Structures are given as structure tokens and as C-alpha cells.
Amino acid sequence: MTAHTDRHENAAARYFEAWNATRREDIEKAVAAAWTEDGGYTDPLVEVRGHEQIAAVIAAAHEQFPGFVFRPLGAVDGHHDTARFGWELVNEQDGSAPVAGFDVVTLDDEGRIRQVLGFLDRVPAGA
């Protein structure tokens, strides 16, 4: 455990809030709260920078997986300006989780996300 655990957990909570927002204005507001203005998001499928592009990636995920929510998997682990955590995309109807991954985030001095490096551990067949 580090002295900055709350900082890392708060950043992860804001991150999940952004990914679980569904209305466009809610996504934009949550992204602005979670990321620095020039913050980035990179995973095997996409590499974007800035609030507008990050919000578009989140909106596209909701279009592809309507009725799904992002849930943390396990605890947030962090040190210095870096945190890591697992997640899964869960279908609220039947509880299935076709997508799961692991993210590493770097934070600025205020605890906002500078960069997300995402890894996909489980993806649906044919995706």
C-alpha cells in the first residue's frame, strides 16, 4: 500500500464514471473531470488524444455494447503517478462479461489522467 492509494482509487473511480456515462453530454462532462485536456487513451484497437476523441471512443463502445457497464475487477494498485486496475464489460441483463482488460494510467499532480494504456484480456469471438 502506498500513501497515494486514495489518489489512485479516485482517478479510477472517475475513469469508470466516464466509461459508464451513456448520454453524450454526461460522457463529455465525465471525460473532462477524469482526463487532462491533452490526455490520451490507447488500447489495441484505438489511439486517441483529447477530450473530444476520448468521448467519441466511449460513445462508440456504448453503441457496440448497449446495456453493458464497465466494472472494476479487483483492487486499484498504484504508486507515484501511476495506477493499474482490471475491468470487465458486463451485460446487465444476463451478467455475462464478454470483454475484460487491464489498464495502466498515469496521473498529473491533481490526479487527472494524462494517459491510459489499455490491454484486452478477453474479447468476443469475431471482434
HUHUQUI-V186919 format. One record per residue. RES is the residue in three letters. PHI is phi as a letter, one per 40 degrees, with the letter a starting at -180 (none if undefined). PSI is psi in whole degrees, -180 to 180 (none if undefined). NEAR is the number of other ideal C-beta (glycine too) atoms within 10 Angstrom. Layout:
RES & PHI & PSI & NEAR
RES & PHI & PSI & NEAR
This chain:
MET & none & 141 & 8
THR & b & 168 & 12
ALA & c & -16 & 7
HIS & c & 16 & 18
THR & d & -45 & 15
ASP & d & -41 & 12
ARG & d & -44 & 18
HIS & c & -43 & 24
GLU & c & -39 & 18
ASN & c & -42 & 16
ALA & c & -43 & 25
ALA & c & -40 & 23
ALA & c & -43 & 13
ARG & c & -36 & 18
TYR & c & -49 & 26
PHE & c & -35 & 17
GLU & d & -43 & 17
ALA & c & -46 & 25
TRP & c & -24 & 22
ASN & c & -5 & 16
ALA & c & 144 & 19
THR & b & -35 & 12
ARG & c & 141 & 10
ARG & d & -46 & 13
GLU & c & -32 & 9
ASP & c & -39 & 14
ILE & c & -48 & 23
GLU & c & -42 & 19
LYS & c & -44 & 16
ALA & c & -38 & 21
VAL & c & -43 & 27
ALA & c & -34 & 16
ALA & c & -31 & 14
ALA & c & -39 & 25
TRP & b & 152 & 27
THR & c & 161 & 17
GLU & d & -37 & 9
ASP & b & 21 & 10
GLY & c & 158 & 24
GLY & b & 162 & 18
TYR & a & 125 & 24
THR & b & 129 & 14
ASP & b & -178 & 15
PRO & c & -19 & 10
LEU & b & -20 & 12
VAL & a & 150 & 14
GLU & b & 113 & 11
VAL & b & 163 & 17
ARG & a & 141 & 15
GLY & g & 153 & 16
HIS & d & -44 & 21
GLU & c & -45 & 10
GLN & c & -39 & 15
ILE & c & -44 & 26
ALA & c & -38 & 23
ALA & c & -38 & 17
VAL & c & -43 & 17
ILE & c & -45 & 21
ALA & d & -41 & 16
ALA & c & -37 & 12
ALA & c & -40 & 17
HIS & c & -32 & 18
GLU & c & -40 & 8
GLN & c & -33 & 12
PHE & b & 68 & 16
PRO & c & 142 & 9
GLY & g & 12 & 11
PHE & b & 153 & 21
VAL & b & 148 & 16
PHE & c & 128 & 20
ARG & b & 142 & 15
PRO & c & 147 & 15
LEU & b & 108 & 14
GLY & g & -171 & 10
ALA & c & 160 & 14
VAL & c & 130 & 20
ASP & b & 131 & 17
GLY & a & 158 & 23
HIS & a & 152 & 13
HIS & f & -126 & 10
ASP & b & 22 & 16
THR & b & 139 & 16
ALA & b & 156 & 26
ARG & b & 149 & 18
PHE & a & 152 & 22
GLY & c & 162 & 17
TRP & a & 163 & 22
GLU & a & 152 & 18
LEU & c & 113 & 21
VAL & b & 132 & 19
ASN & c & 117 & 14
GLU & c & -21 & 9
GLN & c & -51 & 8
ASP & b & -1 & 8
GLY & g & 1 & 7
SER & c & 152 & 13
ALA & b & 84 & 16
PRO & c & -19 & 15
VAL & b & 135 & 20
ALA & a & 153 & 17
GLY & a & -170 & 19
PHE & a & 130 & 15
ASP & b & 144 & 19
VAL & b & 126 & 15
VAL & b & 145 & 26
THR & b & 144 & 17
LEU & b & 155 & 22
ASP & c & -175 & 13
ASP & c & -26 & 7
GLU & c & 0 & 8
GLY & g & 10 & 17
ARG & c & 153 & 17
ILE & c & 127 & 25
ARG & c & -42 & 15
GLN & a & 141 & 17
VAL & b & 129 & 19
LEU & b & 110 & 15
GLY & b & 144 & 16
PHE & b & 136 & 13
LEU & c & 119 & 13
ASP & c & -28 & 12
ARG & a & 125 & 11
VAL & b & 153 & 14
PRO & c & 150 & 11
ALA & d & 137 & 5
GLY & g & 1 & 4
ALA & c & none & 9
